[in-house]
């Protein structure tokens, strides 16, 4: 069995900026910069044959490249306990279209549909042990938060596994988006 998810990679310059943000909350377990990503679809544990079907389905996804902007900070909570600190993704029709195409392809390949509503974000910390008041002040200190837009020209299939150092991710396959041709201005 292999545990899979589909995600957007984050450029190094954006990761560097996010890494600068990742401090100052006692009890937070910060995500390593190389593990930062925007999930398109969590798949879960599958066997080798299903993994091949997943790759085939993702190879068939066609969507244009686009720009993405990370902005806002927030938490996901269960009851009164914040378990995840995240950076939000600016509303983006192209991202939602890509997510929809990935979802349809995976369902056509035999996976169960995702039951949760898609909330694009980038996790920067696990926070079950962090004081709620410190999380609130961290968010307030860094708002308004917004990074420069970056180009999304592909998406990737990753596997994840637990090690003694925590969760590790491995790139299984990368998929290119169709490049959008920009009009050429002949007067330049």
N, C-alpha and C positions, 0 to 999 in steps of 0.2 A: 504494500500500500504506500501511496505517496500523497502528501497533503499539498494541495495546490491553491493558488489564487492568481488572478489577473490584475495587473496594476500598471500605472504610469510611473516611469522613472523620473527622478528629480535631477535637474542639472547640478553640477558641482557647485557653481556659484550660489545657487539657491540653498543648497545643503549647508554651505558655509555660513550663510546668513542665519539659517535655522539653528545651526549648532551654537552660534553666539547667544541665542535666546535660551538655550537649554541649561539653565542653572537657577539657583535661588529658591527652590521649593523643597524644603526638607521632606524626606520620605518618598519623593518622586523617583521613579525608575525611568531615566531618559532613554529615548530610542537612539541607538547609534546612528550617526549620519548615513552610513552606507545602507542602513535598513529603512530609511525614509522613503515613502512612496504614497501615491494616491490609489487606493484600491478601486478597481472597476467591478470585480466580482470575486467573492470568496467561494471556492469550490469545495474544499474539504478533502477528506481521504478518498482516494480512488485507486483502482488497480491499474496495471499496465495497459490493458486493452482500452479502458475508458480514457486513460491519459492520451493515447493515440487519437481517440475520437475527439477529445478536447482540442488537441493541436490542429487536427483537420478542420474543426469548426472555426477556430480562430484564424486560420489561414484564409478562410472565405470572407472574413469581415472586411468590408470596404467602407472607408470614411475619409473625409479630408483632414489634413493636418490643421491645427488651430493653435491659438495662444491661450494660456491659462494663467490666472492670477490668484495667488494665495493671499487671503486677507481674513481678519478677525481671529480671535482666540475664543475658545470655549471648552466646555467639559461635557462628557456624557456621564450621566448619573444613574444609579439604581437606588431608589429611595433617596436618602439624604447623603449617600456616599458617592462622591465623584470618582470614577474609576479610570477615566481617560481624559487627558488634556490634548486638545487638537488645534490645528490651524485650519481655518475654513477655506473653501474654494469659492471664488466669486462666481455667481450664477453664470452658466455658460451653456448655451443651446447645443454647441458642437460636442461638448463632453457628455451631455445627457443623451444625445443621439448615438455616440459611440457606445456608451453604457448599454443602451437599448439593443444595439446590434450584437454586442457581445452576449447579452442575456438571451436574445432570441437564438443565436447560434448554439449556445450551450444547451438550451432546452431542446432544440432540434437534434442535438447529439445524444440526448437521453438523460440529461441531468434534470433534477427537480427544479422548478422555478424558485427564485429567491423570494422569500416571504416578507423580508424587511424592506421598507422604503429606502431607496438609495439616497444617502446623505454624503456627498463627496467631501472628504476631509483628509488631512495628513496628521496622523498621531505623532505627537512629540514626547509624550510621557504616559506611563501607567501611574495612577495616583491614589490607589486604595489606601496607602499609608500616609498620604499627605494631609495636613490640616486644611479643612475646607476654607477657613478664613485666609490662610496663606495663598491658596489657589485663587481666591477672589481678588486679593490684592495684587498678585502676579498679573492676572488678566488686566486689571485696572491700570497697572504701571505701564503695560505695553500697548495699550489701545490709544489711538487707532493703529492697528497693525496692518501693514500692506507691503507686499514685495513687488518688484517689477515683474511684468508679464514674461513668460517664457514659452518657447515653441514646443508643442507636443507633436512629434513626427512619427510616433509609434507607441506601442504598448507591449507588455511582456507577460509571459507566464512564469511564475516562480513556484518553487517548492519551499516548504518550511519544515524545520525539524528542531527538536529541543536538544540542546547540548548543555554541558556543565556551565557554559557561559551565557545561557539563555537561549532565546529563539534565534536561529540562523536561517538566512534565506539564500537560495541558490537559483540563479537564472536558468530556466529550462529552455526557453525559446523566446525570441524577439520577433515582433511583427511590425512592419512598416505601414504607416498610413499613406494614403495617396497624397502626393505633394500638390498643393494648390498653386497653380500658376498665377503669378501676379502680372497684371498688364504692364507691358513695357512702354515707357514714355520715350518716344523717338526724339523729343525736343531736348532731352538732357544731354 
